[in-house]
Amino acid sequence: MIKLTQKILIALLFISSSHTYALSVNQMAPDFTLPSSAKQNVRLAELRGQVIMLNFWATWCNPCRVEIPHLQDLYNQYKNIGFTVIGVNIDNNKTKATRMARNLGAKFPILFDNTQTVSKLYSIKAMPFTLLIDRDGRIREIFYGYKPGYEKKYSDAIRKLLRE
């Protein structure tokens, strides 16, 4: 009952929030440090020089389940030319999140925001929530939710940023 109540509260938070977003294109991506599934902390600022896809997701989010394999495909396609995907899980159960990521074939870094501190910093209003960050650390694209076909938009935007 508690887990279901927590999921409902989080879902209501996303639904009832205003559609005014604190982040904007061309602003610097807020820096943060989070623990990873590789048992080490990852700091966003230390990834400067790469094009970064920052994807916030949750185990209870069905569109996230559909999207993760597509993110893995993008990671595989562009990882050797200056691109990375960072998945930020917002659940409070790291084991469940790690199992889901593994089952969906995610090999890109998974970070854990189990206190939702970074999610609040980024004013997350939808799941999944994806940002593309350029080599200088600026937010260049913001995507709310996921629908089939977004991976084409992602790929086009990634290629553009990699050419800069």
C-alpha positions in Angstrom: 0.0 0.0 0.0 2.8 2.4 0.8 4.6 1.8 -2.5 1.4 2.3 -4.4 0.6 5.5 -2.4 4.1 6.9 -3.2 3.7 6.2 -6.9 0.3 7.9 -6.9 1.7 10.9 -5.1 4.6 11.2 -7.5 2.2 10.8 -10.5 -0.1 13.5 -9.0 2.9 15.8 -8.5 3.7 15.5 -12.2 0.1 15.9 -13.3 -0.8 18.8 -11.1 2.3 20.8 -11.6 2.1 23.8 -13.8 3.5 23.7 -17.2 6.0 26.4 -16.5 9.5 24.9 -16.6 12.5 26.3 -14.8 15.0 25.1 -17.4 15.4 26.7 -20.7 17.4 26.0 -23.9 20.9 27.5 -23.9 21.2 27.8 -20.1 24.0 25.9 -18.3 22.8 22.5 -17.1 22.7 22.5 -13.3 25.7 20.5 -12.0 25.1 17.6 -9.7 26.8 14.4 -8.4 25.0 11.1 -8.0 26.0 7.5 -7.2 26.0 5.2 -10.2 25.2 1.5 -10.7 29.0 1.1 -11.1 29.4 2.0 -7.4 31.1 5.3 -8.1 29.8 8.9 -8.0 29.4 10.7 -11.3 29.5 14.5 -11.6 27.9 16.0 -14.6 30.5 18.8 -14.9 33.2 16.1 -15.3 31.6 15.0 -18.5 32.1 18.3 -20.3 33.6 17.9 -23.7 31.0 15.2 -24.6 27.4 15.6 -25.9 25.2 14.3 -23.1 21.8 12.9 -23.2 20.4 13.2 -19.7 17.3 11.0 -19.2 15.3 10.9 -16.0 13.2 7.7 -15.6 11.3 5.5 -13.2 10.5 1.8 -12.9 6.7 2.6 -12.8 6.9 4.7 -16.0 5.7 2.6 -19.0 7.0 5.1 -21.6 10.4 4.8 -19.9 10.4 1.1 -20.4 9.7 1.6 -24.1 12.3 4.3 -24.5 15.3 2.8 -22.7 16.2 0.3 -25.5 16.1 3.2 -28.0 18.5 5.2 -25.8 20.8 2.2 -25.7 20.7 2.1 -29.5 21.7 5.8 -29.6 24.4 5.2 -27.1 25.8 2.3 -29.1 25.7 4.3 -32.3 27.4 7.5 -31.1 29.4 6.6 -27.9 32.7 6.4 -29.7 32.5 9.9 -31.2 31.9 12.0 -28.1 28.4 11.1 -26.9 27.0 9.5 -23.8 23.7 8.7 -22.3 23.2 9.2 -18.6 20.1 7.6 -17.1 18.9 9.1 -13.8 16.5 6.9 -12.0 14.2 8.6 -9.4 13.0 5.5 -7.6 13.9 4.8 -4.0 14.8 1.2 -4.7 18.2 0.9 -6.5 17.9 -2.8 -6.8 14.6 -2.7 -8.7 15.9 0.1 -10.9 19.2 -1.8 -11.7 17.2 -5.0 -12.5 14.9 -3.1 -14.9 17.8 -1.3 -16.6 19.6 -4.6 -17.0 16.5 -6.4 -18.3 15.9 -3.7 -20.9 19.5 -4.0 -22.1 20.8 -0.6 -20.8 24.6 -0.5 -20.7 24.9 3.3 -20.4 25.6 4.7 -17.0 22.6 4.6 -14.6 22.6 7.2 -11.7 20.4 7.1 -8.7 18.4 10.1 -7.5 16.5 8.2 -4.8 15.9 11.5 -2.8 14.7 13.3 -5.9 17.1 16.1 -5.2 18.4 16.4 -8.7 14.9 15.9 -10.1 13.8 18.9 -8.1 16.9 20.8 -9.3 15.8 20.1 -12.9 12.1 20.8 -12.2 11.0 17.5 -13.6 7.3 17.7 -14.6 7.0 14.5 -16.8 8.4 11.0 -17.1 10.6 10.4 -18.9 12.3 13.7 -19.1 15.3 14.0 -21.5 17.7 16.8 -22.1 20.5 17.1 -24.6 23.6 19.0 -23.3 26.3 20.3 -25.6 30.0 19.9 -25.1 30.2 23.2 -23.2 27.5 22.1 -20.7 24.6 24.1 -22.1 21.1 22.6 -22.4 20.3 22.5 -26.1 17.1 20.4 -26.3 14.4 19.5 -23.8 12.0 16.6 -24.4 9.0 15.9 -22.1 7.6 12.4 -22.1 8.2 9.8 -24.8 6.3 8.8 -27.9 7.4 6.3 -30.6 9.4 8.2 -33.1 11.2 10.5 -30.6 14.3 8.5 -31.2 14.5 10.0 -34.7 14.3 13.5 -33.2 17.0 12.5 -30.7 19.3 11.1 -33.4 19.0 14.3 -35.5 19.7 16.5 -32.5 22.7 14.4 -31.4 24.2 14.4 -34.9 23.8 18.2 -35.0 25.6 18.7 -31.7 28.4 16.3 -32.5 29.1 18.3 -35.7 29.6 21.5 -33.7 
